Amino acid sequence: DDITKEKAEIVNELFEKEDPQFAFEVKTLSGKNVVNSLQDYCTFEKIDLVAMIYRSEGIFANFLHSNKSIQIAQQVHLPVIVFKED
C-alpha cells in the first residue's frame, strides 16, 4: 500500500549512506486527535524519542491550520526531532 511505500522511501533516504547505529521503528498512528494519539502511544510503548517529517502545505494552508509539529513538541514530554521534507 501507499503508506508502506512511503515508510520505505523515508528510511532509504535517511540512511542511504550507511545503516543507523541504533534501533528504530516507523509507525503510522491514527485517531481523532493526533497529539493525544501520539501521547498515548509514547506512554504505553515507553518511547524515548519522537521523530517526525514536516510537510509544508503552502503559506495560506499553514496560516489557517495549526502546525502539528509545534503542538506535538510542546505537549509531548519527550525529545522531538522534526525533519523538513524538501
N, C-alpha and C positions, 0 to 999 in steps of 0.2 A: 504494500500500500504506500501512499504518498508520505505518510509520517515516518515509516521505516526507512524509505529512501532518503528523506531529509536528515534523519539522525545519522545515517551512514555518511552522507556528504559532509555534515558538520564535523564528525570525528576525523574523517580523512583529511579535511582541510586543516584542522587544528594540529594534527600530528603527522603532516606529510613528510617532515624531515626525519623524525625519529619517534620511536614509541615512548609513551609517557613513563615516568618513573614512579607512578602512583596508580592506584586503582580508582576507577570511576564508573558511574552508570549514567546513561542518558534516559531520562524519564519524561513522559508526557502526562501531565496532570489535567484533570478536568473538574469542573464544578461551577456553581453559580457565581462564586466569589473566588477569583484566582489567588488573591493574597491569603485568604483563610484556608483554601485548599493546600497551598504551599506550606503554611504554618503547621497545619495538621500533619502533613506528610513528614516534614522535618522533625516534628516532635515524636511521632510514632516510629520512624525509621532511624532515629538518633543521627541525623545528618550533621556533618561538621562544617560544610561549606556549600553555598549555593552559587552556581554559575548560570548566567542567562545570556541570551542573544537579544539585543535591542534592534528592532527594525523600524526605521523612520518611515512614517506614512505621509510625510509632507508637512509643511508648516501649518496649514489650515487644520488638518486632522489632529496634529499634535496640540493645537490650541484648544480644540473642542473636547478632547479626551485626555483624562489624566494619564500620566506616564506610569505604567505598571511597574517598571523597573525601579523608579524612585519610591513608589509606595512599598514595594517589597523590601527594598534596602532599609527603609525607615521602620517597618513593622516586624520584620523577621529578625530575631536577635541572634544572628549568625553573620559571619563574614560573607559578603556578596561580591561576586565578580560579574561585571556586565561587559560583554563583548559587543561592539557595534558592528552590525552587518554592513559590508561595503556595497 
